[in-house]
Amino acid sequence: MGLAGRGRNVLLVSLDPAHNLSDVFEMSLTDLPTCVSPHLSVMEVNMERAIQRYLDQTVQSMKRLYRYLTVFNLDKFVDVMKYAPGIEEYATLETIRNILEQKGTHDCIILDTAPTGLTLKVMTLPGVSLTWVGQLLDMRRRILSHRRKVAHIKGDQYVKGGKGEQGRIALTEEEDRVLQELRAYQEEMQRMKDLVAGTSHTTVVMVMNPDQLSLFETTRARELLDRFGIRIRALILNKVLAMTNPPPELAELLQNQEEMKATVRDQFRKIAILEIPYRLCHLRGRDELNSLAPSLAQFILPMLK
């Protein structure tokens, strides 16, 4: 709300299956942008629908590439793939791509992501996919090479389609639909990788509590992202307890917190850090949001220039 209050057109998107933006804004939200205030729209992605859309697109792609598959019923394939490992990550990445392509008049798109584990998989997925598709391209080129050797001896080979049609088996990279599809996918993953890692377009902000377990999780996440060339640009320390003349039972807690804050600032020296005070009430409703918005906007704005 801070960025929107400064005239930026903002789209806030929840990718967390356990959505809470409806509770925060105290209104019903859907997977379509809803205007909640001037310059601010909010949406909660329905991940079940996103997964189904991704599977439907996959099936259509398979039918285009392998026409002979139309003689089979692919419904069972979809039912099985819906629960396959990695489907949620690919569907989430596809959703992000679609949102960015339909950016429209929005100046900023803020993604409220899922818990750390799933988010890390999604963010590193383009890099992993590039390695994977590179191997598939090499394999496909070897297949085409073997086909050409066979064609040199036996002549062109043909395959029957689902309606009795015949199509000549591709021999070159230019006419091979599978290889062209792999190249298109490679280019798409490269664009996504550049977008996630590119500091000129994307700012990765991590949020942690000032405790040891949160520090361990954040440190591991940072190390993994570093390996994929994704740099964390900002860190928010949430629920920082501040108290003058604390009672004895809280003195040790506050001392541990101060030591933890010092450790965080030492380990994340080159990263901008913002402290958010502990709040007795839940962050809910416009008044609560507006009270926090100015400090967050002031913290983030320099990274958007």
Secondary structure, 3 states (H helix, E strand, C coil): CHHHHCCCCEEEEECCCCCCHHHHHCCCCCCCCEEEECCEEEEECCHHHHHHHHHHHHHHHHHHHCHHHHHCCCHHHHHHHCCCCCHHHHHHHHHHHHHHHCCCCCCEEEEECCCHHHHHHHHHHHHHHHHHHHHHHHHHHHHHHHHHHHHHHHCCCEEECCCCCEEECCCCCCCCHHHHHHHHHHHHHHHHHHHHHCCCCCCEEEEECCCHHHHHHHHHHHHHHHHCCCCEEEEEEEEECCCCCCCHHHHHHHHHHHHHHHHHHHHCCCCEEEEEECCCCCCCCHHHHHHHHHHHHHHHHHHHC
